Amino acid sequence: MAIGTKRILWFIAIVAVLIVLSAIFYLYIRKQNQESQSALISAYNNGLAAKRTGDYEKAITELLPVASQKNYDFITLQAEFAVAWSKFSRNALNDRAEAISTFKKIAEDELASSCSRASAYNNLALTFLNRDYNLMRTEVFKGEPYESYLNFAQEGNYFPAIRQLALSADSLCPNGLSKVVIALSYASPLNDGITSPGKDKRETAEFALKYLNDAKLLMTETKILEPVLSGSAWLIYSSAISMLNEALNNINIKEITSGYENVFSIEKTGGPDVFFGSLDLVTRLFYAMTLYYYASDGEKNYSNKIRDLLLPFSEVNKSDPEYFSVREFVKNIMIEKYPDHLQKRFRVLASISPEFKNFLESVSR
């Protein structure tokens, strides 16, 4: 055999071996990546399950490796949100400051998707749910551009500043949750006689109602991933529309209570989640206020219904972690120094429900 032919055959053999080795290496790396991805997905699912049961230590441990991946895929970002809310709920040392810092990091990251950034702004806005105004002052509205949002706030009224967060979210990715928060940011101050600058009471209410109508359409046609967020959106919706109906002297009790009923429906179908304990109680509280204040002859015709709605507050004094946020929500409202219509309404409901009266006394001490 000629020397040239032998060289060609050796070259072909070497190339063939290299191809086989490359294929083996590729399959090995692919298997490793698949196993790594499978492990991350498993950790993600385990972390979410732990978060939903209130085991925040386990949730953070499972989710941190997923959240620390250097990419922008859906699971990584959702893990970051879940770690942040687990810290916010655990509330140890600097947990809440770190959670807020995570939301800000994602909100400001131009490499993240528009809807992920919008979700981060929404999460910042939702920190107002527990009415911890000190946290808003020291963490949420710390640094720019957040500090400048306080220029929109009036004394004792943080809703205009919160509105800026929701507007930022809605401009990036229009969504129902942002719009109900925007509507609430106009509606709630109306109960304390505060209107939007340059608008009277009716004009403010009509302007806010446009956001609420758009929100309802989005919430009906699209599905919010986390059931607790979907439930929260419907709670805010009903709270806002009741206030706007009152401002416009056009009470639609069926429309208002339908949102609360949607929350109860989501609780039944959304799977186990410790947060539903607090969401359920806050929904019952606002549902009861709606019946008392907005239904015709509310106290006379709905006293039994109101007592039934508030009966579970007899259990709140137990140490169940899911009740922590409702205690914090009511306590923060009751200790605020500026006028708040909710303080007065809580006291009225306490005169109807012994269970709620005992709860209110326990958090007001």
C-alpha positions as CSV (number, residue, x, y, z in Angstrom):
1,M,0.0,0.0,0.0
2,A,1.4,3.4,-1.0
3,I,2.6,5.7,1.8
4,G,0.1,8.4,0.7
5,T,-2.8,6.0,1.0
6,K,-1.7,4.9,4.5
7,R,-1.5,8.5,5.6
8,I,-5.0,9.1,4.3
9,L,-6.4,6.1,6.1
10,W,-4.6,7.1,9.4
11,F,-6.1,10.6,9.0
12,I,-9.6,9.2,8.5
13,A,-9.2,6.9,11.5
14,I,-8.0,9.8,13.7
15,V,-10.9,12.0,12.6
16,A,-13.4,9.1,13.2
17,V,-12.0,8.6,16.8
18,L,-12.2,12.4,17.4
19,I,-15.8,12.5,16.2
20,V,-16.7,9.5,18.5
21,L,-14.9,11.1,21.4
22,S,-16.6,14.5,20.7
23,A,-20.0,12.8,20.6
24,I,-19.4,10.9,23.8
25,F,-18.2,14.2,25.5
26,Y,-21.3,16.0,24.1
27,L,-23.6,13.4,25.4
28,Y,-21.9,13.4,28.8
29,I,-22.1,17.2,29.1
30,R,-25.8,17.1,27.9
31,K,-26.5,14.5,30.5
32,Q,-24.8,16.5,33.2
33,N,-26.8,19.6,32.1
34,Q,-30.0,17.7,32.1
35,E,-29.3,16.3,35.6
36,S,-28.3,19.8,36.8
37,Q,-31.5,21.3,35.3
38,S,-33.6,18.5,36.8
39,A,-32.0,19.1,40.2
40,L,-32.7,22.8,39.9
41,I,-36.3,22.2,39.0
42,S,-36.7,19.8,41.9
43,A,-35.2,22.3,44.3
44,Y,-37.5,25.0,42.8
45,N,-40.6,22.9,43.3
46,N,-39.5,21.8,46.8
47,G,-38.8,25.5,47.7
48,L,-42.2,26.7,46.6
49,A,-43.9,23.9,48.5
50,A,-42.0,24.8,51.6
51,K,-42.9,28.5,51.2
52,R,-46.6,27.7,50.8
53,T,-46.6,25.7,54.1
54,G,-44.8,28.6,55.9
55,D,-41.4,26.7,56.3
56,Y,-39.4,29.8,55.2
57,E,-36.1,28.4,56.3
58,K,-36.4,25.4,54.0
59,A,-37.9,27.5,51.2
60,I,-34.9,29.9,51.2
61,T,-32.4,27.0,51.4
62,E,-34.0,25.2,48.5
63,L,-34.6,28.3,46.3
64,L,-31.3,30.2,46.8
65,P,-29.2,27.9,44.4
66,V,-31.9,28.3,41.8
67,A,-32.2,32.1,42.2
68,S,-28.4,32.5,42.0
69,Q,-28.2,31.1,38.4
70,K,-26.6,33.6,36.0
71,N,-29.5,33.7,33.6
72,Y,-32.9,35.3,33.1
73,D,-35.1,32.3,32.6
74,F,-38.5,32.1,34.1
75,I,-37.6,29.7,36.9
76,T,-34.6,31.7,38.1
77,L,-36.6,34.9,38.3
78,Q,-39.6,33.3,40.0
79,A,-37.1,31.7,42.5
80,E,-35.7,35.2,43.3
81,F,-39.2,36.5,43.9
82,A,-40.0,33.5,46.1
83,V,-36.8,33.9,48.2
84,A,-37.6,37.6,48.6
85,W,-41.2,36.9,49.9
86,S,-39.9,34.1,52.1
87,K,-37.6,36.5,53.7
88,F,-40.3,39.1,53.9
89,S,-42.6,36.7,55.7
90,R,-39.8,35.3,58.0
91,N,-39.0,38.9,59.0
92,A,-35.8,38.1,60.9
93,L,-33.0,40.7,61.2
94,N,-32.6,42.4,57.8
95,D,-35.0,40.1,56.0
96,R,-37.4,42.7,54.8
97,A,-34.8,45.1,53.7
98,E,-33.1,42.3,51.7
99,A,-36.4,41.3,50.1
100,I,-37.1,44.9,49.0
101,S,-33.5,45.2,47.7
102,T,-34.2,42.1,45.5
103,F,-37.4,43.6,44.1
104,K,-35.5,46.8,43.2
105,K,-32.6,44.9,41.6
106,I,-35.0,43.1,39.2
107,A,-37.1,46.2,38.6
108,E,-34.0,48.1,37.5
109,D,-32.4,45.3,35.5
110,E,-32.8,46.2,31.8
111,L,-31.7,42.6,30.8
112,A,-34.8,41.1,32.5
113,S,-38.0,40.9,30.6
114,S,-40.5,43.8,30.8
115,C,-43.1,41.6,32.6
116,S,-40.5,40.4,35.1
117,R,-39.5,44.0,35.9
118,A,-43.2,44.9,36.1
119,S,-43.7,42.1,38.6
120,A,-40.9,43.4,40.7
121,Y,-42.5,46.9,40.8
122,N,-45.8,45.3,41.7
123,N,-44.1,43.4,44.5
124,L,-42.7,46.7,45.8
125,A,-46.1,48.2,45.7
126,L,-47.7,45.2,47.5
127,T,-45.5,45.8,50.5
128,F,-48.1,48.5,51.5
129,L,-50.6,45.7,52.2
130,N,-49.4,45.4,55.8
131,R,-49.5,49.2,56.3
132,D,-46.0,49.3,57.7
133,Y,-45.3,52.9,56.9
134,N,-41.9,52.9,58.7
135,L,-40.7,50.2,56.3
136,M,-42.0,52.3,53.3
137,R,-40.1,55.3,54.6
138,T,-36.8,53.5,55.4
139,E,-36.6,50.9,52.6
140,V,-39.2,51.0,49.9
141,F,-38.7,54.7,49.1
142,K,-35.0,54.7,49.8
143,G,-32.7,55.8,47.0
144,E,-33.6,57.1,43.6
145,P,-35.9,57.0,41.8
146,Y,-38.0,55.8,44.7
147,E,-37.2,58.7,47.1
148,S,-38.5,61.2,44.5
149,Y,-41.8,59.3,44.5
150,L,-42.4,60.7,48.1
151,N,-42.8,64.1,46.5
152,F,-46.2,62.9,45.3
153,A,-47.2,61.8,48.8
154,Q,-49.2,64.0,51.1
155,E,-48.8,64.1,54.9
156,G,-50.0,60.7,56.2
157,N,-50.9,59.5,52.7
158,Y,-48.5,57.2,51.0
159,F,-50.8,56.1,48.2
160,P,-49.6,58.7,45.6
161,A,-46.1,57.3,46.1
162,I,-47.3,53.7,45.9
163,R,-49.1,54.7,42.7
164,Q,-45.8,55.6,41.1
165,L,-44.6,52.1,41.6
166,A,-47.7,50.6,40.1
167,L,-47.6,53.1,37.2
168,S,-44.0,52.0,36.5
169,A,-45.1,48.3,36.4
170,D,-48.1,49.1,34.2
171,S,-45.9,51.0,31.7
172,L,-43.6,48.1,31.3
173,C,-46.2,45.4,31.1
174,P,-49.9,46.3,31.4
175,N,-51.6,44.0,33.9
176,G,-54.6,43.8,36.2
177,L,-52.7,43.9,39.4
178,S,-51.0,47.2,38.7
179,K,-54.3,48.7,37.6
180,V,-56.2,47.8,40.8
181,V,-53.4,49.2,42.9
182,I,-53.5,52.4,40.9
183,A,-57.3,52.6,41.3
184,L,-57.0,51.9,45.1
185,S,-54.3,54.6,45.4
186,Y,-57.0,57.1,44.3
187,A,-60.0,55.5,46.0
188,S,-58.7,55.0,49.6
189,P,-57.6,58.6,50.2
190,L,-61.1,59.7,49.1
191,N,-62.5,58.2,52.3
192,D,-60.4,60.7,54.2
193,G,-61.4,63.6,52.1
194,I,-58.2,63.6,49.9
195,T,-58.7,64.1,46.2
196,S,-56.3,63.9,43.3
197,P,-54.6,67.3,42.7
198,G,-56.7,69.4,40.4
199,K,-59.7,67.1,40.6
200,D,-62.8,67.1,42.8
201,K,-64.2,64.0,44.5
202,R,-66.3,62.9,41.6
203,E,-63.6,63.5,39.0
204,T,-61.1,61.6,41.1
205,A,-63.5,58.6,41.4
206,E,-64.3,58.6,37.7
207,F,-60.7,58.7,36.7
208,A,-59.8,55.8,39.1
209,L,-62.8,53.8,37.8
210,K,-61.3,53.7,34.3
211,Y,-58.3,51.8,35.7
212,L,-60.5,49.5,37.6
213,N,-62.6,48.6,34.6
214,D,-59.4,47.9,32.6
215,A,-58.1,45.8,35.4
216,K,-61.3,43.7,35.6
217,L,-61.0,42.9,31.9
218,L,-57.3,41.9,32.3
219,M,-58.0,39.8,35.4
220,T,-60.9,38.0,33.7
221,E,-59.1,37.3,30.4
222,T,-55.7,36.4,31.8
223,K,-54.4,34.2,34.6
224,I,-52.0,35.5,37.2
225,L,-49.5,32.8,37.9
226,E,-49.6,32.8,41.7
227,P,-53.1,32.1,43.1
228,V,-52.4,34.3,46.1
229,L,-51.6,37.2,43.8
230,S,-54.8,36.6,41.9
231,G,-56.7,36.5,45.1
232,S,-55.0,39.7,46.4
233,A,-55.9,41.5,43.1
234,W,-59.6,40.7,43.6
235,L,-59.5,41.8,47.2
236,I,-58.0,45.1,46.2
237,Y,-60.5,45.4,43.3
238,S,-63.5,45.0,45.6
239,S,-62.0,47.4,48.2
240,A,-61.4,50.0,45.6
241,I,-64.7,49.7,43.8
242,S,-66.7,50.0,47.1
243,M,-64.9,53.3,47.9
244,L,-65.4,54.6,44.3
245,N,-69.1,53.6,44.3
246,E,-69.5,55.5,47.6
247,A,-67.8,58.6,46.1
248,L,-70.1,58.5,43.1
249,N,-73.3,57.7,45.1
250,N,-73.8,54.6,43.0
251,I,-73.5,51.5,45.2
252,N,-73.5,48.2,43.4
253,I,-73.4,45.7,46.2
254,K,-73.4,42.7,43.9
255,E,-70.4,44.0,42.0
256,I,-68.5,44.7,45.2
257,T,-69.1,41.4,46.8
258,S,-68.4,39.4,43.6
259,G,-64.7,40.3,44.0
260,Y,-64.7,38.9,47.6
261,E,-66.4,35.8,46.4
262,N,-63.7,35.4,43.7
263,V,-61.1,35.4,46.5
264,F,-62.9,32.6,48.3
265,S,-63.2,30.6,45.1
266,I,-59.4,31.0,44.4
267,E,-58.7,29.8,47.9
268,K,-60.6,26.6,47.2
269,T,-58.9,25.9,43.9
270,G,-55.4,27.5,44.3
271,G,-53.9,24.7,46.3
272,P,-52.4,24.9,49.8
273,D,-50.7,28.2,50.7
274,V,-50.2,29.5,54.2
275,F,-50.8,33.1,52.9
276,F,-54.5,32.2,52.2
277,G,-55.0,32.2,55.9
278,S,-54.3,35.9,56.1
279,L,-55.9,36.7,52.7
280,D,-59.1,34.9,53.8
281,L,-59.3,36.9,57.1
282,V,-58.7,40.3,55.4
283,T,-61.3,39.5,52.8
284,R,-63.8,38.6,55.5
285,L,-63.1,41.9,57.2
286,F,-63.6,44.0,54.1
287,Y,-66.6,41.9,53.1
288,A,-68.2,42.6,56.5
289,M,-67.5,46.3,56.2
290,T,-69.1,46.3,52.7
291,L,-72.3,44.7,54.0
292,Y,-72.5,47.1,57.0
293,Y,-71.8,50.3,55.2
294,Y,-73.0,49.8,51.6
295,A,-75.9,47.4,51.7
296,S,-79.3,49.0,52.3
297,D,-80.2,48.5,56.0
298,G,-76.8,46.8,56.3
299,E,-76.7,46.4,60.1
300,K,-80.3,45.3,60.3
301,N,-80.4,42.8,57.5
302,Y,-76.8,41.6,57.6
303,S,-75.8,41.4,61.2
304,N,-75.9,37.6,61.2
305,K,-73.9,37.4,58.0
306,I,-71.3,39.9,59.4
307,R,-71.0,37.8,62.6
308,D,-70.5,34.7,60.5
309,L,-67.9,36.4,58.3
310,L,-65.9,37.6,61.4
311,L,-66.2,34.4,63.4
312,P,-62.8,33.0,62.3
313,F,-61.1,35.9,64.1
314,S,-61.6,33.9,67.3
315,E,-58.7,31.7,66.1
316,V,-56.3,34.5,65.3
317,N,-54.9,34.7,68.8
318,K,-53.3,31.3,68.3
319,S,-49.7,31.3,67.2
320,D,-50.3,30.0,63.6
321,P,-47.8,31.8,61.4
322,E,-50.4,32.4,58.6
323,Y,-52.2,34.9,60.8
324,F,-49.2,37.0,61.4
325,S,-49.8,39.4,58.5
326,V,-53.4,40.0,59.3
327,R,-52.4,41.0,62.8
328,E,-49.7,43.2,61.5
329,F,-52.1,44.8,59.0
330,V,-54.8,45.7,61.6
331,K,-52.3,46.7,64.2
332,N,-50.5,49.1,61.8
333,I,-53.8,50.8,60.9
334,M,-54.8,51.1,64.6
335,I,-51.5,52.7,65.7
336,E,-51.3,55.3,62.9
337,K,-51.7,58.8,64.2
338,Y,-53.4,60.4,61.2
339,P,-57.1,60.0,60.5
340,D,-58.0,56.8,58.8
341,H,-61.6,55.7,58.0
342,L,-60.6,52.1,58.6
343,Q,-59.9,52.7,62.3
344,K,-63.5,53.9,62.8
345,R,-65.0,51.0,60.7
346,F,-63.0,48.4,62.6
347,R,-64.5,49.7,65.9
348,V,-68.0,49.5,64.5
349,L,-67.5,45.9,63.4
350,A,-66.2,45.1,66.8
351,S,-69.5,46.3,68.3
352,I,-71.2,43.6,66.2
353,S,-68.8,40.7,66.5
354,P,-67.4,39.6,69.9
355,E,-64.7,37.6,68.1
356,F,-63.5,40.6,66.2
357,K,-63.7,42.8,69.2
358,N,-61.4,40.5,71.2
359,F,-59.0,40.4,68.3
360,L,-59.0,44.2,67.9
361,E,-58.3,44.6,71.6
362,S,-55.4,42.1,71.4
363,V,-53.6,44.0,68.6
364,S,-54.4,47.5,69.9
365,R,-52.6,47.0,73.2
